[in-house]
Amino acid sequence: MSTFTEISESDAVTTYRLERTLWSGSTAACESVMIAESSAYGRLLFLDGELQSASRDEHIYHESLVHPVMASALAHFGTPLKVLVVGGGEGATVREVLRWQNVAVDWVDIDGELVDLCERHLNWAPGVRRDPRVSFYAEDIGTFLTKTGNYDVIILDLPDPDGDTGYLYSTAFWMDLSAHLVADGRVVTHVGPVSPVADPGPFGPGYIRVRAFAAVAGLSFSPAGFYRIGIPSFQGDWGFASTVKGPGSFFDFDPEMIQKRIPAVRVADGRQMREWATPALLWRSHTG
């Protein structure tokens, strides 16, 4: 047995007990990749020293990221839906999108080596790259956006929106994404660890950065589109920011829609949708 200590931007220090390491090394796009096993959380994926997913609770993160935005888009547009997934090397984000009927997915992840490793050692989304509804592109999202069309839904499953992310989460990034989002299109991103008492402001630095840079591109990540959920392996609440390109309301859909269309959901049922749309007092003091 060994241990691995993660220090996050939120100043949380977490030590994971590892039973064994399955793969450790680097890829062309990532300096440090480690896939290991833990008795507490199952199989773990670490990138550049930070936990990305754990087999015991990855469904909490991926259902929370995907199903609200898909329900919001379906309620507005109907089907078919054209979806862009950016990042998400484990394949689980695309897996959740494919649970919806009549979708076409462009999946862009710069790190094709990482996607291969995840297929081999995690296998959380078997066959998604070969699904006829999916077109996979192992390339930089900035390059990809110069040659693609428009989308009804854009889902971002990228590293945390920390200060040093280069093009990702920058003003240029949001401008490029907005240019490929149809009128009334929906976009969602995670914003990292959040807290109702965070410093320097509500929800934490990741949310503040996303909101500030996206606003320049006309994407208003208002508090009304913010939601969060506790993820055990992440040691706390994880935040998500969603918005509509236009005047519409993100949570303006039947809370029971997801469960009606995807009966096997483990997280995003109607009760959870209502909680996200109408947060408890501790969070409502910031969401208004």
C-alpha positions in Angstrom: 0.0 0.0 0.0 1.1 3.5 -0.8 -0.3 7.0 -0.3 -0.8 10.0 -2.6 -1.4 13.5 -1.4 -3.3 16.0 -3.5 -3.2 19.8 -2.8 -6.0 21.6 -4.6 -6.5 25.3 -5.4 -9.1 25.5 -2.7 -6.3 24.7 -0.2 -7.8 21.3 0.6 -5.2 18.6 1.3 -6.3 15.1 0.7 -4.4 11.9 1.1 -5.5 8.8 -0.8 -4.5 5.3 0.2 -3.6 3.3 -2.9 -3.6 -0.4 -3.1 -1.7 -0.5 -6.3 -0.7 1.6 -9.3 -1.9 0.3 -12.7 -0.2 2.9 -14.9 2.0 5.9 -14.3 3.7 8.1 -16.8 3.0 11.0 -19.2 1.4 11.7 -22.5 2.1 14.3 -25.1 -0.6 16.6 -23.5 -0.2 15.7 -19.8 2.9 15.8 -17.7 1.7 13.3 -15.2 -0.9 10.5 -15.5 -1.6 7.9 -12.8 -4.3 5.2 -12.7 -4.5 3.5 -9.4 -6.8 1.4 -7.2 -8.1 2.4 -3.8 -10.2 0.3 -1.4 -12.3 3.4 -0.5 -13.0 4.8 -4.0 -12.2 2.0 -6.5 -10.2 2.8 -9.6 -8.8 6.4 -9.6 -7.5 8.7 -12.4 -5.0 11.4 -11.5 -3.9 14.1 -14.0 -1.0 16.4 -13.0 -1.5 15.5 -9.4 -5.2 16.1 -9.1 -8.0 13.4 -8.9 -10.2 13.5 -12.0 -12.5 10.5 -11.4 -13.1 7.5 -9.2 -15.0 4.4 -10.2 -17.2 4.4 -7.1 -18.7 7.8 -7.7 -17.9 9.0 -11.2 -21.6 8.7 -12.0 -22.4 11.5 -9.6 -20.1 13.9 -11.5 -21.0 12.8 -15.0 -24.8 12.6 -14.5 -24.8 16.0 -12.8 -22.8 17.5 -15.7 -24.7 16.0 -18.6 -28.4 15.4 -17.8 -29.6 18.9 -16.8 -28.2 20.5 -19.9 -29.6 17.8 -22.1 -33.1 18.1 -20.5 -33.0 21.9 -20.9 -32.1 21.6 -24.6 -34.6 18.9 -25.3 -37.4 20.9 -23.7 -36.6 23.9 -25.9 -35.5 22.4 -29.2 -36.9 18.9 -29.2 -34.9 16.4 -31.2 -32.5 15.8 -32.9 -29.8 17.5 -30.8 -26.3 18.2 -32.0 -23.8 18.1 -29.1 -20.2 19.1 -28.6 -18.3 17.5 -25.8 -14.9 19.0 -25.0 -12.5 17.0 -22.9 -13.8 14.1 -20.9 -11.0 11.6 -21.7 -12.7 8.9 -19.6 -15.5 8.7 -22.1 -18.1 8.9 -19.4 -19.5 12.3 -20.4 -20.2 11.0 -23.9 -21.6 7.8 -22.4 -24.2 9.9 -20.5 -25.0 12.0 -23.6 -25.7 8.8 -25.6 -28.4 7.8 -23.1 -30.5 10.4 -24.8 -32.3 9.5 -28.1 -31.6 11.1 -31.4 -28.3 12.8 -30.6 -25.2 13.4 -32.7 -22.0 14.0 -30.8 -18.7 15.6 -31.7 -16.2 14.6 -29.0 -12.9 16.6 -29.0 -10.1 15.8 -26.6 -6.5 16.9 -27.3 -5.1 13.9 -25.5 -5.8 10.8 -27.6 -3.2 8.8 -25.6 -5.2 9.5 -22.4 -8.4 8.4 -24.1 -6.7 5.1 -25.0 -5.4 4.7 -21.5 -8.8 5.3 -20.0 -10.4 2.7 -22.4 -7.7 0.2 -21.4 -7.6 0.7 -17.7 -10.9 2.3 -16.6 -13.4 1.0 -19.2 -16.2 3.2 -17.9 -17.6 3.8 -21.3 -17.1 0.8 -23.5 -17.4 1.4 -27.2 -18.3 5.1 -27.1 -15.7 6.1 -29.7 -17.1 3.5 -32.1 -20.7 4.4 -31.6 -22.1 5.6 -34.9 -23.6 8.7 -33.2 -20.1 9.8 -32.1 -17.3 11.5 -34.1 -14.1 11.6 -32.1 -11.3 14.1 -32.7 -8.0 14.0 -30.9 -7.0 17.6 -31.4 -6.9 21.0 -29.8 -10.3 22.5 -29.4 -9.2 25.9 -30.7 -8.1 24.2 -34.0 -11.3 22.2 -34.2 -13.5 25.2 -33.8 -12.1 26.8 -37.0 -13.6 24.1 -39.1 -16.8 22.9 -37.5 -20.5 24.0 -37.5 -22.9 25.0 -34.8 -24.3 23.1 -31.8 -27.4 23.0 -29.7 -25.5 21.9 -26.6 -21.8 22.3 -25.6 -20.5 20.3 -22.6 -17.1 21.2 -21.1 -15.4 18.4 -19.2 -12.0 20.1 -18.8 -9.4 20.5 -16.0 -10.4 22.9 -13.2 -10.7 26.5 -14.3 -7.6 27.5 -12.4 -5.5 30.6 -13.2 -3.0 28.9 -15.5 -5.1 27.2 -18.2 -3.9 29.1 -21.3 -6.6 29.2 -24.0 -9.0 27.1 -22.1 -11.5 29.3 -20.2 -10.0 32.4 -21.6 -12.1 35.2 -23.2 -11.0 34.0 -26.7 -12.1 30.5 -25.8 -15.6 31.6 -24.8 -15.9 33.9 -27.8 -15.0 30.9 -30.1 -17.5 28.6 -28.3 -20.3 31.2 -28.4 -19.8 31.6 -32.2 -20.6 27.9 -32.6 -23.6 27.8 -30.3 -27.0 28.2 -31.9 -29.4 30.9 -30.7 -30.9 29.6 -27.4 -28.2 26.9 -27.3 -27.1 25.5 -23.9 -23.7 25.3 -22.4 -22.5 23.7 -19.2 -19.1 23.4 -17.4 -17.9 22.3 -14.1 -16.2 25.0 -12.0 -14.3 22.9 -9.5 -14.7 22.8 -5.7 -17.2 25.3 -4.3 -18.4 26.6 -1.0 -21.1 29.1 0.1 -18.4 30.8 2.3 -15.6 30.8 -0.3 -13.0 33.5 -0.6 -12.7 35.7 -2.8 -16.4 35.5 -3.4 -19.5 33.3 -3.7 -18.9 29.7 -4.8 -15.1 30.0 -5.3 -12.4 31.1 -7.7 -13.3 28.7 -10.5 -16.9 29.9 -10.8 -15.8 33.6 -10.6 -13.3 33.1 -13.4 -15.7 31.3 -15.7 -18.4 33.9 -15.1 -16.1 36.9 -15.7 -14.4 35.6 -18.9 -17.6 34.2 -20.4 -19.5 37.4 -19.9 -17.3 39.1 -22.4 -18.6 36.6 -25.0 -22.2 37.3 -24.1 -22.6 34.1 -22.1 -24.1 35.0 -18.8 -23.4 32.3 -16.2 -25.8 33.9 -13.7 -26.2 32.4 -10.3 -29.6 31.0 -11.4 -27.8 28.5 -13.5 -25.3 27.5 -10.8 -25.8 24.1 -9.0 -23.6 21.8 -7.0 -23.4 18.3 -5.5 -21.3 16.5 -3.0 -18.8 14.0 -4.5 -17.2 11.7 -1.9 -13.9 11.1 -3.7 -13.6 14.9 -4.3 -13.9 15.5 -0.5 -16.7 18.1 -0.8 -19.1 20.0 -3.0 -18.5 20.3 -6.7 -19.9 23.1 -8.7 -21.5 23.4 -12.2 -22.3 26.5 -14.2 -24.9 26.5 -17.0 -26.3 29.1 -19.3 -28.5 29.8 -22.3 -27.3 31.8 -25.3 -30.2 34.2 -25.1 -32.9 35.3 -22.7 -34.1 31.8 -21.8 -34.0 30.2 -18.4 -31.8 27.1 -18.0 -34.0 25.2 -15.5 -37.3 25.9 -17.3 -38.2 22.2 -17.9 -40.2 19.5 -16.2 -38.1 18.2 -13.3 -39.3 14.7 -14.0 -38.2 14.8 -17.7 -34.9 13.1 -17.1 -36.2 10.2 -15.1 -39.1 9.7 -17.6 -36.6 9.4 -20.5 -33.7 7.7 -18.7 -35.3 5.5 -16.0 -31.9 4.2 -14.7 -30.6 7.5 -13.5 -28.8 7.3 -10.1 -28.5 11.0 -9.4 -30.4 13.4 -11.6 -34.0 12.6 -10.8 -36.9 15.0 -10.4 -36.2 15.7 -6.7 -32.6 16.5 -7.4 -33.6 18.8 -10.3 -35.9 20.7 -8.0 -33.2 21.1 -5.4 -30.8 22.5 -8.0 -33.3 24.9 -9.4 -34.4 26.1 -5.9 -31.3 25.8 -3.7 -31.3 25.7 0.1 -31.0 28.9 2.1 -27.2 28.6 2.6 -26.7 28.7 -1.2 -29.8 30.8 -2.0 -28.3 33.8 -0.2 -25.9 33.9 -3.1 -28.1 32.7 -6.0 -30.9 35.2 -5.3 
